[in-house]
């Protein structure tokens, strides 16, 4: 494995961070070589976990990715600078501990409330392999009451996106690799994909482009939340279709107010 140092640092715009990190390029190339040698095992582990998650009834679909070797090296450099006061050591024995999203898995559900039975299923199946508490990521202003029943989780407010993250360690033979499982609704995933393709880590945007894209992304994220709310309303109407009082109340209160608000927007 050999990556040209100057081309790489210029490509990712991290020349200053690399020298600040005090990491040697030879060490980073050793990590890259070790990573590529184990990539086939990571692939097998990822497929195993995708198949397991696909068995859960709340899951609509599952996708995964292995971290690209260049993005791995970039992240090590950035983290070495960001946490320089912690004095973390990066080498071929530690990088699979310090970088917790070597394998990234997204499990999607249709209705917002599906998060809870899926959360409970993940806790039951993988809790013994957790590296940290699950993280519930919400936007400022989101209603936290939906998550009142959760225990032993951490809330992160003001994230651009909504998602629940689980970091676990998977073992196969002598290989131990971290996996980050993200669960979110299909509407939240749609926003995330657009944001990732057009805005995330884009270094070639002008100042005005970046400002406008962030504003548009914020609006789209808000609309995704509205879509989830409307989907929940529709599900409740169907589930209680024989309850005349419930349907009438929806039309007069929650249902009509939600629809009117969406129309006004």
N, C-alpha and C positions, 0 to 999 in steps of 0.2 A: 504494500500500500504506500503510495507516494503522492502527496498533494503539494503542488508548488506553493511555497509559503507566501511570497509577495502577491501572487495572483489571488490566492485565497483571502488574504487580509484586505486586499483592495475590493474584492467582490462583495464582502460582507461589511465593509467600512469599519473594521475593528482594529486598525493598526495600533492606535493608541492603547486600546484595551489589552491587546496582546502583550505589549511591553510592560504595561502596568501590572498584568497578571503574574509576571515573573515566571511563567511556564516556559519550558524549553520546547522548541519545535520538534526535536527528536522524541521527547516524551509523548507529545500529542500524536505523533506518527506511530508510536508503539501502541497507544490506546486504539488508534484507528485500525491497525493491523489485527489486534486482538478482537476488536468488535466484528470485523469482517469474517474472521475465522469462526466466530460463534453465531453469525447471523442465521445460518440454516436451522440452528436449534431454537433461536428466538422465533423464527417463522413457525416451527412446529408447535411451540408453546402457544403462540398467538392463535393459531387455528383451533387448538384444543379448547381454549377459553371462549372463542367465538361460538363454537359448537355447544358448549355448556350453556352460555347465555341465551342462545337461540331456543333452547328447550323451555325457557321460562315463559309462561303464558302471557305475561304483560308486555313482552318484548315484541315490537313491530318489526324491527330489523337491526342488524348488527354489522358494523364495519370496523376495520382495524388498519393500522399502519405501523411499520417499523421505522424508528427514527433514522433518517438518512445520515450517513457517516459524517458528511460535512456539517450538517446541523448539530450533530453530537459534539464535534470539535468546537464549533462556534459557541454552543451553550456552555461548555466547560470553561472557555475563556471568559465569557460574560459572568458566569457564576463565581469564578475565581476573583474577579474584580468586585462584584457586588457584595460578596461575603469575605472580603480580604481580612477583616478584623477577626473573623472566626478561626482563621488559620487552618482551613480544610486542605488536606493533601489529596492531590489527584494523581493516580497512577493506574496501572492495569488491574491492581487488586481492589481499588476503591471506587472507580468510576461507576460501576454498576450498583453501588450503594448511594452515591451522591446524586446521580441523574435518575430521577424517579419515573420518567416517562419513556423509557427505551421502547416499550410496546404501548401504543395508545389504542384503546378500544372505546367505541361509542355504541351504546345500546339505546335505541330510540323507542318511545312509546307514543300512542296516539292521543290519549286524554291526559290532561295535567295530573289528575288524581291517581293515575296509574303509577306515579312515582313511588307511592308508599308501599304497595305490595311488592314492587320490584326492589325497593330498598331493603325490605325485610328479607326477601329471598337472597339478596347479595350478602347481607349480614350473616344469615344462617349458613350460607355455603362457604364464605371466604373470610369470616371474621378472624380466624386464627392466623391468617396470613397478612392481616392489616399492618401497614407500616406507621399509620397515623390515623387520627379520627377522620371520618368522611367530612368533606367540605361542601357546604351548601352555598353556592354563589348566586347572589341576587343583585338586581339593579336597585339603586336608590328609589324609594317609593313603592317597591313591591310589597304586597301583603304577605307578612310572615305567618299569618294565622294558619295557612295551609300546612305549615310544618310544625305546629305546636306539639304534636305527639312524638316528635323525634327526640332521641336521647343520645348523648355522647357524639354529637356532631359539632362542627364549628361553622358559624355563619360568616360569610365574607360579603359585606354590602358594598355597593358601588362598583361591582364588576360590570363590564360592558355586556356580559352575556349571563344567561341563567343556565345553571347546570349543577349536578351533584357529582363530586369527584371521589373516587375510592382508589387509594394507592396500596397495592398489595405486592408481595414477593412470591414469585412462582419458582418452583424447583423442578428441574429435570436432570436426573443424573447428578453430576457435579456442578451444573450450571444453575446459578440463582440470578433471576432477572426481575427488575421491577416492572409492574404493569399499572398504567393509569386507566381506570375505567371511568368513563363519563356517561351519565344518563341524562337525557333531556327529551323534551317533546319534539315531534316532527316539525312543528312551526319554529321552535327555537333552533333546531338544526338548520332549517332553511336560512334563517338570519345569519347563523354562524358561518355557513359556507360562503355566502355572499360577502360577508365582512372579511373573511380570510383571503378570498381571492382578490378583492379590490383594495383592501386597506392594511391588513396585518403585515407588519414588517416590510412595508414598501418604502424604499429609500429614494425612489425617483419621482416622488410627488412634490409639486410646488407647495408652498405654504397655503395658498388659497385652495388648491385642490384638496389638501389634507383637511382643512377646516370644513369645507363643504361636504366631503365624504363622511366625516365624523358626525356632522349634523344629520345627514341622511341616514346614516347607520343607526343613530339613536332613535330616530323616528321609526325606522323599520323594526327595531327591537321592541319598541313600545307597541307597534301594531301586531307583532308576533304574540305578545302577551294578551292583547285583546282577542286574537284568534283562539288562543287557548281558553280564555274565559267563555267565549261564545260556544266553543266545542263542548265545554262542561255543561253549559245551559241546555244545549241540544240533547246531550246524553240524559240529563235529568228529566227532560220532557218525555223522552222515549221510555225511560225506565218507570215513569209514573203516569203513563198515558191514560190509565184507567182512573186516576185520581183527579176528578174534575176540579176540586178546590185548588189543587196544586197548580194545574195548568192555568186556571183563572188568575191565581196570585202571580204567576210568572208574567202573564200578559200585562197585569196591572202594575207590577213593581219591578223586580229584577230584570225580567226579560225585556220589557219595553224600555227601561232606562238604559240598559246596555246597548240595545239596538239604536236608540235615539242618539246616544253618545257616539257610536261608530259612524252614524250617518252625518252627524255634525262635523266630524273630522274629515 
